[in-house]
Each structure stands twice: as C-alpha cells, then as structure tokens.
C-alpha cells in the first residue's frame, strides 16, 4: 500500500464551524486519518494534516476542496498570510515505500480533477512543477488573488497547468504539488513592530542570501500584540530548527528585541526535535537509540509482522527465488549509507555545521530509505518476471502476454540500475568529503565506501542478467548499456 501525507492549507482560520465542515469529508473517509488541524485567526488560515493510501487520500482532499470552494469567498477574505485560493496549497508527501514520483502523479491527477470539476485553475509546484520557476511556491502565489486575477489571462508565464487562464470568481486558484516533509516554524518577537519582523525574515530566508531551505515572512499577530517571523523549513536536514531560531535571535538583537517564544505549526519529525535537543543540551555523543520510546519500538519491530536483519538473512539464505542478489545489493547500500551518516554525525561541528557536509549527510539519509525500498522492489520485480514468463509460456501466440513479459523484464532491470546509480553517486559524494571526517572513524568510512562499491557491483550484475533476457526477446538495450558503462567508468 502506498501511503502519503497531505497537508492542504485553506484560507479560513476564524470560523470554527466552517473549518469543521471543510475537514468533515476527511474524517469520514475510509483509509484516511486526520492527524492535526491547526488554525490561526490573524493569518486567517487553517492547515490540515492527513495521512492515507493514495487513492483514498486524493478523493478525501478533493471533497474537502469542494466544500472550501463553496464556502470561502476571497473577494472578502482577509488575513496576514498570502493567499491566492480558497484552498491555497495542497502538497503530497511520500511516506514509507512511496516515492516522490508517486506523489507527483497524485498531484497531477488531483489537479486535473479540480480544474475540470470545480473550475479552479491549478498550478503545479515543488517537485511536481512543470516549469522551473514554479518549484518555489512564493513565485506561484506572487501577487496573491487580486494580482493574479489581473494577469492570468494575459501573461503566458502565469497561465495555469490545468484549467482555463482565469480565476474562479470566489475561490481563486490553487497550487498542488509534491514535496518532502516540511516544518512550519514560527518565532514571536518581543515587539509588535512588524517592520522588524520583515527585516529579520529577509535576512534569514534563502532567496535573499540567508539560510538554505528556509522560507520566511514577517507578520503582525494582533491578538498577541506581537510581530512574528514565520518560517517554512523545507529540509530540516539542511537547516534545522535550532539553526533557524538562532539566526532569528541574532538578527533580532540588531534591533534591540528578542525572541519571546517559538511554535511549531502542524506535525514535526522526531529527529528534528532530537537535533534541537542535542544542540541546546550539548549532547555531542548522544546515541538516539538510547531513547526509551525508540528502544521500545525496536523491540516491537522484532515481533512477527516486522522483519529483523536476522529474519531477512534467513530468507536470503533459503532455497527460494527471492530475495536474491539485487535485493541484497539494496540492503548493502542502506548499510553503506547508515555508516556514512554515522561518520558525518561525529564529524560535523554542531556549533558551526558546514553546509556541504550537512547536505551529504541528508543525501545519505534519503539514500538509506530509498535503498531499503529498492531491496523490496527488486524481489517484487523478479516475482513479476516469473509470473509474466509463465503466462507467455501458456499463451505463446498472445501479443499481450509477450508485451507483459518484456515490460516485467525491463522493470526488473530498472530497479537494480537505480540501486547502482545511487550507490555510485553517494559513494562519490562521501569520498569527496573524506579528508574532513574524523581520523578516528577512518575504518568506518572505508567500510562504508566498500559497501557502496559492493552494492553497485552486485546491482549491475543483476542488470546484466535482465538485459540478456531483453535481448533474447528482441528488445534494444542500448540505453541500458550506455548507463551501465557510465556507472562502471565512474571513479
């Protein structure tokens, strides 16, 4: 089952009854869970966090948007937060075995449906963007409802990806996309002066030369008589909450003000909180596996229904077709990534983390997750080949059976090819920062690099086997051969 988080933002943060009517379809949807509903009266915005299987989630979000389109009129709606739509933004976030490509497909399908059935033009953004500039949500929403209404029909650069080039008369437009986990993090200043908050936001956000992967705006929060620096941390592995907060604190001191408190809007990964705890408590050698709840979860994950390393090794040793070498190459890649992460965790200075080392560490974390997915995908792809081969043997004159077989074999080659590609790339990136890692961890680094080479070599061997089957079926393998040669020649 492909699981996703979806975090639709609606331009209503004051009317509790309206908000509940918008959220109701998700609460009633089988296979969808409402994790959190955050609302802010000054921003006049609510943020809903949902999780569920792709198809059920898409349908639930559409029904929520249907309600919001009927209830919210942007001609009269006002709030501190920028907005261009009744449903302003809808990001899909892949979870577990789901991929960013899967999330992009969901965004595209929802976009097509919203434009057709609700008459709301749709802009694809972030990883789903069809135009490079639309990767940045701020660019998509530039001018807000009123400004976009004046140019959408006349400026080709502002034409939507789905729907006619005109705003819905009351519901405006919507940005739908796919992205990694995002942390919405706000800092309240000890002043109501919004001009100071805006200057601080400009200093800390990435687009104006501030912290990477940080978006920031300054707002006036009238109900608290305070100015707020509102931030989106689009990759907390690159810029953590504590780095963002300390940057705001330093800039605030220039204006003779401080940070009164901060807040997290919506959900937050536990590792982001551990990052902050390690920084402020100066836990430079803290082992996160020593956290009580993590220990309990690790025991639970060893119970039936959750595979341990010992269980996987037993299946690998058994006289069964799967898992096999391609799956093992994925697991070895995950181990290589984990070791590399550990080396960098001890080598990065918590007080002054180097951006390039942090970026390599984040890539290794993502690689570890993806390698494990590829390990499972390799087993599934081999099983698909076996079934397709059997069907072709039973129906040798059926073109559909032949096509299904070729498709299955091609898929079985593509999975280990991705494993090899990732292993080569991550090994290269880790090698590039080798001289800046702690000498005491040299053996761990050598092991990590060796694992990456083994992962790539084993995966490419599995690619070769499948390419022979493709050639035997009369298929061209030129593109595969070129990529394999490139990976083998990469130092």
N, C-alpha and C positions, 0 to 999 in steps of 0.2 A: 504494500500500500504506500502511495506517495503522499507524504504529509507536508503541509505548508503552514506557515503563519501568515496571516493577512492583517494589516493594520490600517483600515480605512479611516480617514480624517473627514469629519463633517463640520460644516460651518454653522454649528449651533452648540452653544455652551451655556445657555442661560435657562432655557425652558426644559425642565426635567421631564415633563410629560412627552414632549416632542422627542427628546433623546431616547426615551424608553420605547416609543413607537418605532423609531429607526432601528433600534437594537433587537426588537422583538423577533423579526424573522430569523435571525441567527440563533437566538435562544431556543427556537422551536425546530431548528433544522437537525435531522438525524445525522450523526457523524461530524457535527461541528460543535466546538466548545467555545463559549465566550470566556476568555481569560481575564479581561480587565476592561473597564470603561472609565476613562479619565475625561473630566470636563473642566473648562476654565471660563468663567464669566467675562473677564476682561478680554481674553483672546476671542471669546465667542466661538468656541471650537470644542469639539469632543473627539477623542481618539479611542478607537475600539480595537482591542487585540483579540483576534480569533485564531483558532487552530483547527485543522481538519484535513480530510482527504481532498484531493484536488477538485474533483467534480462537485462534491457536496459543498465545498467551500465557495467555489465560483458561484453556484446557484444562490447560496445564502447571501453573499455580498451583493449580487445583482438585486435581490429582493430588498435589501437594506437601501440600496441606491434608489430603487423605485420609490420607496417611502420618502426618502430625503428630497427627491426631485419634486414630489407633490407638496411637501411641507415648507421648504425653505425658499424664500424669495431674496435673491442677492441685491435687488434694487433697494431694499430697505434694511438688509442685514449689515451691521457694522461691528467691528471688533479690532483689537490691536493686531491680530495675526493676519498676514497677507492671505488672500484667497481669490480664486477665480471660479469656484464652483460650489454648489450646494454640497455635493460630495467632492471634496477638493483634491484629494490624492488617495490612491489605492495601491500600496506596494504588496507584492507577494514575496515571501521569504522562504527559501527551501530549507527543509528540516530533514534530519536523518539521511536516508538514501536518496532523497530528492535532489535534483541538480538545479543550477541556475538556469540551464536551458529549459528544464521543465517549468520553472517559474515564469520564464519569458513566454512560453506557449500559453500558460494560463492568462497572463496579462493580455496577450493578443486576442484570445478568444473572448475574454470579458469585454475588451474594448470594442470589438466588432458587434457584440450583442447590445452594449449600451448605446452605441451610435444608432443602430437600426431600430431598437425597440423603445428607447427613451428619448431619442432625438437630441442627445447631448454629445457634442463633439469631443473626441478623445485624443489626448497627446500621450504617446508612449515615452517614458522617461527611464533614467538609470540604466540598468543592464538591458532593458527592453527597447531603448531608444533606437530609432531608425536614422536619426541624424546626430552627429557627434555632439553638437551644442545642447541637445536635449537630454544628455546624460545628467546635466545639472538642473534640478527642479526649479531653482530660482530663475533660470533663463526661461523655462517653460511658462512660469507664472508671472513673468515680468509685465508690469502694467496692471496686474490684477483683473478683476471682472470688467471694470469700466474701461481700462486701457485696451484690453484685448478685444472688447466689443467694437472698438473703433478701427482696428487694423486687420482683424482676422479675414475679412473678405477681400482686402486689397493688397496685403503683403504676403507673397508666396511663402516667405520664411516663417510666417505664423499660421500657415494652413495646418489643420489637424491631420492626424494619421488615419483616423476613422471619422466618418460623418461629413456633413456639409460645412463649408467655411463660414459658419455663422453660429453665434452663441444661442443656447436655449434661452428664451426670453427671461426666465426667472432662475433657472438652475445653472446657467453659465456653461462651463466646460470642466473637464476632469483630466487629471494626469494619472495614468495607470502604468505601473512598471514592476520591475523585479529588482531586488537588492539584497545584500547580506543583512545581518542583524544590525540595527541602528539603535543608539541610545539617545533619547531626548533628555537633555540635562540642562537645568536652569540654575542661575546664581542670582540671588537677590542682594542688591546693594544697600548700603546704609544711607541712601539718599533717594528722594523721589525724582531727581533730575534725570529725565530720560535722555537728554543730550549726552550726559556722561556715559550712560549705558550703551548708546550707539557708537560712541568713540571707542569704547572698550571692545565692543563686538567687532568693529572694523579691524582693530589691532590683532585680534586672536583668530579671525577666520582665514581659511586657506586662500580664498580668492583674492585677498588683499595682502598676501605675503605672511600670514600668520601660521598657525599650526596646521599641518596636513590632516586631511579628512575631517576638518571641523567647519561647520556652517554656523553662523551666529548672527543674531539681530538684537537690537535693544528695544525694550518695550516699557511702557508705563503701566504699572499694575495699580489701578486706582483704589481697589478695595483694600489694599495693604499699604497704600501711600508709599510705595517703593518702586524703584526702577529695577528692571530685570534684564540680565543678559541671557537670552535664550539660545541654547546650542543644540545642534544635532551632531553627534559623533558617529560618522558614517563607517568608521572602522576603529574600534577601541583598541585593537592590537597595535595600531599605528600611533594614535593619540588617545591615551587613557583618560578617564575622568579626573584623576588627580592632576595630571599634567594640564588639562584644560582649566581646572579650578585654580591652580597656582598661577597660570598665565593671567586669568581674570583678576586674581588678587594683586599681582604685581602692577597691572595696568591701573587698577583702582587706586592704588597708593599714589600714583602720579597726580590724581585729582583730589587727594586728601579724604578719600572714602574707603570703606572696607566692604567685605562680603559678610552679610548678616547670616545667611544660610543658603543651602542649595537644595534642589529637589530633583528627583527622577520622575519623568512622566511615562507611564506605561511600564513595560517589563524590562528587566535588565539581566544579562547573563551573569551567573555567579562568579565567573572568572574575572569580570570587570570589577566586582566588589573585592575579590581577593587581591587584585592588582593594587587597589587603593589601600587596603589594609596592610599589605606588605610595605608599601611606600611610607605611610604615616607611622607605622609601628617599627619601621626599620628592620624588618624581618628578611635579611639578605640571604639567609639559607633556609627559608621556610619550605617545608615539604607539604604541598597541598593535599596529598593523600592522607596526611595525619589528621585532617578534619573529620570529626566524629561522623557526621552525616555521609561523607564520602566513603568512609570505611564501611558503614552500614550498607550503602548502595553497592559497593564492590562485592560484599557477601551475597546480597540479593541477586546480583547479576551472575553469580556462580550457580544459582538454583536452576532446575530444569526449565527450559524455555529461553535461557540466556546462555550463549556459548562462551566457555572459557578458552584460554590458549591451549590448555591440556586437552580439552574436548576437540578443538579444531585439529590439533596434531594427531589425535587418534583417528579422526575421519580421513586426514591426509594419508595416514599410513595404511588405511584399509584398502582391500582389493575392490575398489569401486571407481567408476569413471570420474566422479567429481567428489571433492575438489582435487585439482591437479596442479600442474606446474604454473599455469597462468594465474590461478588463484593465489598460490604461494608467493608468486612474484609481487602481487599486490600487498600481501601481508608483510613481506620483507621491506617493501617500500615504506609502509606505515612505520615499521620499526626504525628504519633509517631516519625518517622524519622526526620521530619522537626523540631519538638520541641527539639529533641536531638541535632540536628545541631545547633540550636539557643543557647542551653545551652553551648555547646562546643565553639561556636564562641566567647562567652563572657568569657570563662574560659581559653582559650589558650592565652598565652603571645605572642603578635605579635613580640616582640623583640627576644624572645628565645622560639619558639614553640617546645613543646615536641613531638617527632616523633610519639609516641604511641597515643597521643591524636589526632594528625593530621590524623593518619591512621583511627581511629574510626570515626572521622568526615567525611572522604572521603567515608567510608563504608556506613554511614548513607545517604550521598548524593546519592550514587548509589542505595541504598535501596529505597529511596523516589521515584526515577524514575521507578524502577522495580515494586514496589507495584502498582503504577498507571497503568502500563501495565497489571499487573495481574488482576486488577479490570476489565478492558475491556475484557481481555481474558476469565475471568470467565463467563461473560454474553454471549460471543460468544460460549463458550463450552457448556453452557446449551441449547442454541438455536440449536446447532448441535445435542445434545441428543434428543431433541424434534422432529427434522426432521428425525433422524435415527429411532426413535421409531415408527413414523408414517409410514415410508417405510417398517419396519418389519411387522407392522400390516397389511399393504396392500399386502405384499408378504411373508406370513409366511413360505412358503416352499423354499424360495430363500436363499441359504447359504451366498451369498454376502451381502444381507440385514442384516442377523444376525451378520456377521463379522463387518459390518459398525457400527452397534449398539454397539457392545462390544468395538470397538475402540473409539467411541464417549464417552461412559461412562467412559472408562479408562482415556481419556483426561480430562474429567470433574472432575475426582478425582485428577489428577496430578497437575492441576492449584492451587486449594486451598492448596494442600500439599506443594507446593513451597512457597505459602504465609505464611503458618505456620512455615515452616523451616526457612525462612528469619526473621520472627518476633521473633522466639525464639533465633536465633543466634545474631541478632542485639540488642535485649533486654539484652542478656547475656554480650555482649561487652560493652554496655553502663553502665550496672551495675558495671562492673569491674573497671571503672574509676570514679565511683560516688564520692569517697572520695576526688577527686582532682578537682571537679567542684565548682563553687562559691556557698556559702551557700544561698545567696540571690535568687538563681534560683532553690532552692530545690523543690518548688511546681511545677515548670515546668518540672523538672526531674521526679518527682513522676508521673505526668500526662503522660509523655512520656512512662515510663515503664508500666503504667497501660494500655495505648493504645496498646503497644506491646502484653501484655498478652491477651487483648480482641481480637486483630487481630488473634492471634494464636488459641485461643479457638473457635472463630467463624469459622475460616477456617477449623479446624479439624472436627467440626460438619458437615460441608459440605462434607468433605472427607468421613465421616461415611455413609452419605446418599447414596453416589455413590457406596461405597463398597457393600452395601446391594443389589443394582441393579446388580453389577457384580456377586455376589454370586448366585443371583436368575437366572442369565444367565449361571450358571455352571462354572464360572471362579474362579481360585485361587486368593486369595487376600493376600497371606502370606507376600509378600514383603511390601505391603502397611501397613499391620497390624504391622509388625516389626518396620517400620519407625514411625508410629503413636505412638506406645508405647514408643519409644525412645524420641520423642518430648514431650510427656506428662510427662515423668520422668525427663526431663532436668530442673534443678532448675532455 
